[in-house]
Amino acid sequence: MRSGQINPLFSNPYTSVSTLTFHSQSTLRAKISLSAITLVTFDLLYAWSRNFYNDYLLYKTVENGNNPEPDVSEDMIVPRLQTLASLMDMFQPQGKHLANYHVVVGEHGTGKTTLSIIAARKVGRGVIYVKIKGNTEDLEGLGNALGKAINFKESVSLTGYLTRKIMGSDSIQPGGSKWESALDAFERAAAVYKKKYKQPPVLVFDNISVLSKSNPKILDQLQENAKESADEKKYIVVFVTSDGSVPKRMLARSAWSRAGKDILEIGDLTENEAIDYLTNKHKVCNDTEAKKLYELIGGRLATLNYAALSKLSYEEIKKAIFIELERKFSIAEIDRGQLNHKKAKQILKALLQSNDKEISYRILQEMAEGNTVLDTLLSNNILSYHLVTNTVTFHSPSVQCYLQENAKEFFTDKNDN
């Protein structure tokens, strides 16, 4: 440019600093828009890939079963082949089992959880086992248990994932309750499984007696879900409980129409099984000593374990058990001079005098004459209810032994001469 000439850039009246600023802002806006589009695209791709992988894990878990681990070592498991076969039959629905849900009952300590887990592992494919924890009080807790069992992860975008990390919490949900989300995920996986294998998967809820105590309405809802899924043959539900009041509650509801009529009751070990358990598995005594222990405590696995692991003598075990029974009698208010003593002694004396130590629940109810003492005896583990036969027995031989040794004191009133 020659000297003296005016630069056309500055001679143009329409060119100014504001024009330069305008161009800069336009460029900035374009870059921001491009960045936003890129983020959204990546967010969608991330969400799709992560959700696709989560669904893959979910479907594979339902297909292969979640294979729960038993709480006891393999060498301590008692091979109860007939009971195990019955459970495996439930967990592989065929024919009539396709249109029903099922109930498994067993007193606490009979080994029903261990047997259920072993059956679930042996069947494997299509069996989801859910253990309900003792602190489960609502559907959210149940949803967490189901979600964990089926390896379910909530669908979430990249921004949602980052929000969780920034907030330091995994509790943020994209919508709906944890139970609804987990159940919906299982039903989706169940439909895929059924299409592939031409039979529905099985969902096992263990320890549902927790729900009957903390929130019985949830138990009612589970029963309704089980009936609906059986009606539509989407999946089969198996309920496992240690509380006889649970199936009695279920029995009183219309949803019981879809329950399998063959309720499976898991009882104590037989005398031979109990003696073998003490002598060969625990190796704590000989056959004679084991038989003597069995006559005192029966074949309840939990009690047999206590006797074997405590390293106490027979007399020490007996004393400890009797002290615990005295505590239960006091809590149930059936000791001499207490509120329920009169009715309780009639019921307990009738059981002692019966030939097989077993009486119809209906007969004992009539004997109680509307009093709640029978349910009190059951809830305090002094007596046991058997749903299959609708009968009542002593909770263990130790109760019978205690009453026989203390008959003179227990079966008389304080004001008797």
C-alpha positions as CSV (number, residue, x, y, z in Angstrom):
1,M,0.0,0.0,0.0
2,R,1.4,3.4,-1.0
3,S,2.0,6.0,1.6
4,G,-0.7,8.4,2.0
5,Q,-3.3,5.9,0.9
6,I,-6.1,5.2,3.3
7,N,-6.6,1.6,4.3
8,P,-9.9,0.5,2.8
9,L,-10.6,-1.5,5.9
10,F,-10.9,1.6,8.0
11,S,-12.4,3.6,5.2
12,N,-15.4,1.3,5.0
13,P,-18.1,3.0,7.1
14,Y,-19.7,-0.5,7.8
15,T,-16.6,-2.0,9.1
16,S,-15.9,-1.4,12.8
17,V,-14.9,-3.1,16.1
18,S,-18.5,-4.1,16.7
19,T,-18.5,-6.0,13.4
20,L,-15.5,-8.0,14.6
21,T,-17.2,-8.7,17.9
22,F,-20.3,-10.0,16.0
23,H,-18.2,-12.4,14.0
24,S,-16.5,-13.6,17.2
25,Q,-19.9,-14.2,18.9
26,S,-21.2,-16.1,15.9
27,T,-18.2,-18.3,15.9
28,L,-18.5,-18.9,19.6
29,R,-22.2,-19.7,19.3
30,A,-21.5,-22.2,16.5
31,K,-18.8,-23.9,18.7
32,I,-21.2,-24.1,21.6
33,S,-23.9,-25.6,19.5
34,L,-21.5,-28.1,18.1
35,S,-20.3,-29.0,21.5
36,A,-23.9,-29.4,22.8
37,I,-24.8,-31.6,19.9
38,T,-21.7,-33.7,20.4
39,L,-22.4,-34.0,24.2
40,V,-26.1,-35.1,23.5
41,T,-25.0,-37.6,20.9
42,F,-22.3,-39.0,23.1
43,D,-24.8,-39.0,26.0
44,L,-27.3,-41.0,24.0
45,L,-24.6,-43.4,22.7
46,Y,-23.3,-43.9,26.2
47,A,-26.8,-44.5,27.6
48,W,-27.6,-47.0,24.8
49,S,-24.4,-48.9,25.2
50,R,-24.6,-49.0,29.0
51,N,-28.2,-50.0,29.1
52,F,-27.6,-52.6,26.4
53,Y,-24.9,-54.1,28.5
54,N,-27.0,-54.0,31.7
55,D,-29.9,-55.8,29.8
56,Y,-27.4,-58.4,28.6
57,L,-26.3,-59.1,32.2
58,L,-29.9,-59.2,33.3
59,Y,-31.0,-61.7,30.7
60,K,-28.0,-63.9,31.2
61,T,-28.6,-63.9,35.0
62,V,-32.2,-65.0,34.5
63,E,-31.2,-67.5,31.9
64,N,-28.4,-69.2,33.9
65,G,-30.0,-68.6,37.3
66,N,-28.2,-66.6,40.0
67,N,-26.7,-69.6,41.7
68,P,-26.8,-68.5,45.4
69,E,-24.2,-69.8,47.8
70,P,-25.2,-71.8,50.8
71,D,-24.3,-70.5,54.3
72,V,-22.9,-73.8,55.5
73,S,-19.9,-75.8,54.3
74,E,-20.6,-78.7,52.0
75,D,-19.3,-81.3,54.5
76,M,-22.0,-80.2,57.0
77,I,-24.9,-80.5,54.5
78,V,-27.3,-83.4,55.2
79,P,-28.3,-85.1,51.9
80,R,-32.1,-85.2,52.2
81,L,-32.7,-86.6,48.8
82,Q,-36.5,-86.9,48.8
83,T,-37.0,-83.3,50.0
84,L,-34.4,-82.1,47.5
85,A,-36.1,-83.9,44.7
86,S,-39.4,-82.2,45.6
87,L,-37.8,-78.8,45.6
88,M,-36.1,-79.4,42.2
89,D,-39.5,-80.5,40.8
90,M,-41.0,-77.2,41.9
91,F,-38.0,-75.3,40.4
92,Q,-38.5,-77.0,37.0
93,P,-42.2,-76.3,36.2
94,Q,-43.9,-78.8,34.0
95,G,-47.5,-79.7,33.4
96,K,-49.7,-78.7,36.4
97,H,-46.8,-76.7,38.0
98,L,-47.0,-74.2,35.1
99,A,-50.3,-72.7,36.3
100,N,-49.5,-72.4,40.0
101,Y,-47.3,-70.7,42.6
102,H,-46.0,-72.8,45.5
103,V,-45.4,-72.6,49.2
104,V,-42.6,-74.3,51.2
105,V,-42.9,-74.4,55.0
106,G,-40.4,-75.3,57.6
107,E,-39.7,-74.3,61.2
108,H,-36.7,-72.1,61.8
109,G,-33.6,-74.3,61.9
110,T,-34.9,-77.2,59.8
111,G,-32.5,-76.5,57.0
112,K,-35.1,-75.3,54.4
113,T,-33.0,-72.4,53.2
114,T,-29.9,-74.5,52.7
115,L,-32.0,-77.1,50.8
116,S,-33.7,-74.4,48.7
117,I,-30.3,-73.0,47.7
118,I,-28.9,-76.4,46.8
119,A,-32.0,-77.1,44.7
120,A,-31.7,-73.7,43.0
121,R,-28.0,-74.4,42.2
122,K,-28.7,-77.9,40.9
123,V,-31.4,-76.8,38.6
124,G,-29.5,-73.6,37.7
125,R,-31.2,-72.4,34.5
126,G,-34.1,-70.0,35.0
127,V,-34.1,-70.1,38.8
128,I,-33.8,-66.8,40.7
129,Y,-33.4,-67.1,44.4
130,V,-34.2,-64.0,46.6
131,K,-33.3,-64.0,50.3
132,I,-35.4,-61.4,52.1
133,K,-33.4,-59.9,54.9
134,G,-34.7,-59.4,58.4
135,N,-34.6,-55.6,58.1
136,T,-36.8,-55.5,55.0
137,E,-39.9,-53.5,55.9
138,D,-41.1,-52.0,52.6
139,L,-41.3,-52.5,48.8
140,E,-38.1,-50.5,48.3
141,G,-36.2,-53.0,50.5
142,L,-37.8,-55.9,48.5
143,G,-36.9,-54.1,45.3
144,N,-33.3,-53.9,46.3
145,A,-33.2,-57.6,47.2
146,L,-34.8,-58.6,43.8
147,G,-32.6,-56.2,41.9
148,K,-29.5,-57.6,43.4
149,A,-30.6,-61.2,42.7
150,I,-31.2,-60.6,39.0
151,N,-28.1,-58.3,38.6
152,F,-30.3,-55.4,37.6
153,K,-28.9,-51.9,37.1
154,E,-31.2,-48.9,36.6
155,S,-31.1,-47.3,33.1
156,V,-29.2,-44.0,33.2
157,S,-27.6,-41.5,30.8
158,L,-24.1,-40.1,31.0
159,T,-25.4,-36.9,32.6
160,G,-27.4,-38.9,35.1
161,Y,-24.3,-41.1,35.9
162,L,-22.2,-38.0,36.4
163,T,-24.8,-36.4,38.6
164,R,-24.8,-39.5,40.8
165,K,-21.0,-39.4,41.1
166,I,-21.0,-35.7,41.9
167,M,-23.8,-36.0,44.5
168,G,-21.9,-39.0,45.9
169,S,-25.0,-41.2,45.9
170,D,-26.4,-44.1,43.9
171,S,-29.9,-43.7,45.4
172,I,-31.1,-41.3,42.7
173,Q,-33.7,-43.1,40.6
174,P,-34.8,-42.0,37.1
175,G,-38.5,-42.7,37.9
176,G,-40.7,-45.2,39.6
177,S,-40.0,-47.2,42.8
178,K,-37.1,-49.6,43.1
179,W,-39.6,-52.5,43.4
180,E,-41.5,-51.5,40.2
181,S,-38.3,-51.1,38.3
182,A,-36.8,-54.4,39.4
183,L,-40.0,-56.3,38.8
184,D,-40.5,-54.8,35.4
185,A,-36.9,-55.7,34.5
186,F,-37.4,-59.3,35.7
187,E,-40.7,-59.6,33.7
188,R,-38.9,-58.4,30.6
189,A,-36.2,-61.0,31.1
190,A,-38.8,-63.7,31.9
191,A,-40.5,-63.0,28.6
192,V,-37.2,-63.5,26.7
193,Y,-36.4,-66.6,28.7
194,K,-39.9,-68.1,28.1
195,K,-39.7,-67.4,24.3
196,K,-36.3,-69.2,24.1
197,Y,-37.0,-72.2,26.4
198,K,-40.8,-72.6,26.0
199,Q,-41.3,-72.5,29.8
200,P,-41.4,-69.8,32.4
201,P,-38.5,-69.0,34.8
202,V,-38.9,-69.5,38.6
203,L,-38.7,-66.8,41.2
204,V,-38.0,-68.0,44.8
205,F,-38.7,-65.7,47.7
206,D,-37.1,-67.1,50.9
207,N,-37.8,-65.9,54.5
208,I,-41.1,-64.2,53.6
209,S,-42.2,-64.5,57.3
210,V,-40.2,-61.3,57.7
211,L,-42.8,-59.5,55.6
212,S,-45.8,-61.0,57.5
213,K,-44.5,-59.4,60.7
214,S,-43.2,-56.1,59.4
215,N,-45.7,-55.3,56.6
216,P,-48.3,-58.0,55.8
217,K,-49.8,-55.9,53.0
218,I,-46.6,-56.4,51.0
219,L,-47.0,-60.2,51.5
220,D,-50.6,-59.8,50.2
221,Q,-49.3,-57.9,47.1
222,L,-46.6,-60.5,46.5
223,Q,-49.3,-63.2,46.6
224,E,-51.4,-61.2,44.1
225,N,-48.4,-60.9,41.8
226,A,-47.7,-64.6,42.1
227,K,-51.3,-65.4,41.1
228,E,-51.3,-63.0,38.1
229,S,-48.0,-64.4,36.8
230,A,-49.3,-68.0,37.2
231,D,-52.5,-67.1,35.4
232,E,-50.6,-65.6,32.5
233,K,-47.8,-68.2,32.8
234,K,-45.2,-65.5,32.8
235,Y,-43.1,-66.9,35.7
236,I,-43.6,-69.2,38.7
237,V,-43.2,-68.0,42.2
238,V,-42.1,-70.2,45.2
239,F,-42.6,-68.8,48.7
240,V,-40.4,-70.2,51.5
241,T,-41.4,-69.5,55.1
242,S,-40.6,-70.5,58.6
243,D,-43.9,-69.2,60.1
244,G,-47.0,-71.2,59.9
245,S,-49.1,-68.0,60.1
246,V,-47.9,-67.0,56.6
247,P,-49.6,-69.8,54.6
248,K,-52.7,-69.5,56.9
249,R,-52.9,-65.8,55.9
250,M,-52.4,-66.8,52.2
251,L,-55.1,-69.5,52.5
252,A,-57.7,-66.9,53.6
253,R,-57.3,-64.9,50.4
254,S,-58.8,-65.4,47.0
255,A,-55.4,-65.5,45.4
256,W,-54.9,-68.9,47.0
257,S,-56.8,-70.4,44.1
258,R,-53.6,-70.5,42.1
259,A,-51.5,-72.0,44.9
260,G,-50.2,-75.5,44.3
261,K,-52.2,-77.8,46.5
262,D,-49.2,-79.9,47.4
263,I,-47.6,-77.7,50.0
264,L,-44.1,-78.9,50.8
265,E,-43.3,-79.1,54.5
266,I,-39.6,-79.5,55.5
267,G,-39.4,-81.1,58.9
268,D,-36.7,-82.2,61.3
269,L,-34.1,-84.9,60.6
270,T,-35.1,-88.4,61.4
271,E,-33.5,-90.2,64.3
272,N,-31.0,-92.0,62.1
273,E,-30.1,-88.8,60.2
274,A,-29.7,-86.9,63.5
275,I,-27.4,-89.6,65.0
276,D,-25.4,-89.8,61.8
277,Y,-25.1,-86.0,61.8
278,L,-23.7,-85.9,65.4
279,T,-21.4,-88.9,65.2
280,N,-20.1,-88.8,61.6
281,K,-20.2,-85.1,60.6
282,H,-19.5,-83.4,63.9
283,K,-17.8,-86.5,65.5
284,V,-18.7,-85.3,69.0
285,C,-20.2,-88.4,70.5
286,N,-21.0,-92.1,70.0
287,D,-24.3,-93.6,68.9
288,T,-25.6,-94.1,72.4
289,E,-24.9,-90.5,73.5
290,A,-26.3,-89.2,70.2
291,K,-29.5,-91.2,70.7
292,K,-29.9,-89.7,74.2
293,L,-29.4,-86.2,72.8
294,Y,-31.9,-86.9,70.0
295,E,-34.6,-87.9,72.6
296,L,-34.0,-84.6,74.3
297,I,-33.7,-82.1,71.5
298,G,-35.1,-83.9,68.4
299,G,-33.9,-83.6,64.8
300,R,-33.9,-79.8,64.5
301,L,-30.6,-78.9,62.7
302,A,-30.1,-75.6,64.5
303,T,-30.4,-77.3,67.9
304,L,-28.2,-80.2,66.8
305,N,-25.5,-77.7,65.8
306,Y,-25.8,-76.0,69.1
307,A,-25.4,-79.3,71.0
308,A,-22.4,-80.3,68.8
309,L,-20.5,-77.0,68.8
310,S,-21.1,-76.0,72.4
311,K,-18.9,-78.8,73.7
312,L,-21.2,-79.0,76.7
313,S,-22.2,-82.2,78.5
314,Y,-25.7,-83.7,78.1
315,E,-26.7,-82.3,81.5
316,E,-25.4,-78.9,80.7
317,I,-27.2,-78.8,77.4
318,K,-30.4,-80.0,79.1
319,K,-30.1,-77.3,81.8
320,A,-29.6,-74.5,79.2
321,I,-32.6,-75.6,77.2
322,F,-34.8,-75.8,80.2
323,I,-33.8,-72.3,81.3
324,E,-34.7,-71.0,77.8
325,L,-38.1,-72.8,78.0
326,E,-38.8,-71.2,81.4
327,R,-38.2,-67.8,79.8
328,K,-40.6,-68.7,76.9
329,F,-43.2,-69.8,79.4
330,S,-42.9,-66.6,81.3
331,I,-43.1,-64.4,78.1
332,A,-46.2,-66.4,77.0
333,E,-47.7,-65.9,80.5
334,I,-48.5,-69.6,80.9
335,D,-46.7,-70.1,84.2
336,R,-48.7,-70.8,87.4
337,G,-50.5,-67.7,88.5
338,Q,-50.1,-66.0,85.1
339,L,-52.9,-64.9,82.7
340,N,-52.8,-67.8,80.2
341,H,-52.0,-70.7,82.6
342,K,-55.4,-72.3,82.9
343,K,-56.1,-72.6,79.2
344,A,-52.5,-73.4,78.3
345,K,-52.3,-76.3,80.8
346,Q,-55.5,-77.8,79.2
347,I,-53.9,-77.7,75.7
348,L,-50.5,-78.9,76.8
349,K,-51.9,-81.7,78.9
350,A,-54.1,-82.9,76.0
351,L,-51.0,-83.1,73.8
352,L,-49.0,-85.0,76.5
353,Q,-51.8,-87.5,76.8
354,S,-52.4,-88.1,73.1
355,N,-50.8,-91.2,71.6
356,D,-48.8,-89.6,68.8
357,K,-48.4,-86.2,70.5
358,E,-50.3,-84.5,67.7
359,I,-53.8,-83.0,67.8
360,S,-56.0,-81.2,65.2
361,Y,-55.7,-77.4,65.2
362,R,-59.5,-77.1,65.1
363,I,-59.9,-79.3,68.2
364,L,-57.3,-77.2,70.2
365,Q,-59.0,-74.0,69.0
366,E,-62.3,-75.3,70.4
367,M,-60.5,-76.2,73.7
368,A,-59.2,-72.6,73.9
369,E,-62.8,-71.3,73.6
370,G,-61.9,-68.2,71.6
371,N,-58.9,-67.4,73.8
372,T,-55.7,-66.4,72.0
373,V,-53.6,-68.7,74.1
374,L,-53.1,-71.2,71.3
375,D,-51.6,-68.6,68.9
376,T,-49.5,-67.4,71.9
377,L,-48.1,-70.9,72.3
378,L,-47.4,-71.1,68.6
379,S,-45.8,-67.7,68.3
380,N,-43.5,-68.4,71.3
381,N,-42.2,-71.7,69.8
382,I,-43.7,-73.8,72.5
383,L,-46.0,-75.6,70.0
384,S,-45.7,-76.0,66.2
385,Y,-48.4,-75.8,63.5
386,H,-48.3,-78.1,60.5
387,L,-50.2,-76.7,57.6
388,V,-50.3,-79.9,55.5
389,T,-52.1,-81.9,58.1
390,N,-53.7,-78.9,60.0
391,T,-52.3,-80.3,63.2
392,V,-50.3,-79.0,66.2
393,T,-47.4,-80.7,68.0
394,F,-44.8,-79.8,70.6
395,H,-42.2,-77.5,69.1
396,S,-39.5,-80.0,70.1
397,P,-39.1,-83.1,72.3
398,S,-37.5,-80.8,74.9
399,V,-40.8,-79.1,75.6
400,Q,-42.4,-82.5,76.2
401,C,-39.5,-83.5,78.4
402,Y,-39.7,-80.3,80.4
403,L,-43.4,-80.7,81.0
404,Q,-43.1,-84.3,82.0
405,E,-40.3,-83.5,84.5
406,N,-42.2,-80.5,85.9
407,A,-45.8,-81.9,85.6
408,K,-46.6,-81.7,89.3
409,E,-45.7,-78.0,89.5
410,F,-47.0,-76.9,86.1
411,F,-50.3,-78.7,86.0
412,T,-51.6,-77.5,89.3
413,D,-52.7,-74.0,90.2
414,K,-51.1,-72.0,93.0
415,N,-54.3,-72.1,95.0
416,D,-54.6,-75.9,94.7
417,N,-54.0,-77.9,97.9
